[in-house]
């Protein structure tokens, strides 16, 4: 959770992608996992975007602060991330480096300021050729607070 997308939810600060992930997990009856980096992003919006842009320019794959136990037993993943300058946040590259997604289904959803998925789906397909990558929701940042019903319905629809 970085200041680039924080929303006050009854006194708790959450990121736009975090809102979507929590609604999806609740509707699907599954756990959530935050992809966090060992080095925290700054609290200031401009500083956060500066760090994120530098990571992107350097093709940095920042160290993750935690790893998932039992990943091999997971078959379906709802991945939600913010679009940062037409790309995945660099921490997602680290996440894909750390795990083998072969044989898994990844439902990909994105929050954005107007650019939608950009090349995110094809990037994930290239990084994880053994996974089934399915385009999910693309929700503009300003629409996130009003999208709970849409998100929950989409999860119901994907679970048939």
C-alpha positions, 0 to 999 in steps of 0.5 A: 500500500503506497500513498499513490492510491490511498483511500480512507476507509473508516479511519483505515488507509487502504490502496485502491487495489486493496479494496478490490482484492478484499471484495474479491476474496470475501466473495470468493471465500479465499485468503488475501496476500499483500505483495510487499517489498522489503524497503517500504515506499514513502508515505508522500505521494510524490516521493512514492511515484519518484521511487516507483518511476526510478524502479521502472527506469532501472528495471529493478525487481525489488526484494519482497518482504514475505513469501507465500507458504503453500503456493504450490497448492493454489490453483486459482489466483485473483491478482489485483494491481495498480497500473503504473505508467503503463506497466506492472509495479516492479514488485510484481516482476519480483513476485513472478520471479519468485513463483512458478505459476505453471498450471494455475489460473490467474484472473488479472484486474487493474486499477488505473488513472485512465490507461486500463490494462495497457500491456499488463495482460501480455506481460504476465502471459510472457512472464508466466507462459504455463499459466492461464491468464484471464483478463478481469476488471479494469477500474478507474481509480476514481471509480473504486469506492463505488465499484463493490457491487460490480467487483462482487458480481464479477467474482460470482460470474467467474466462479459460475 
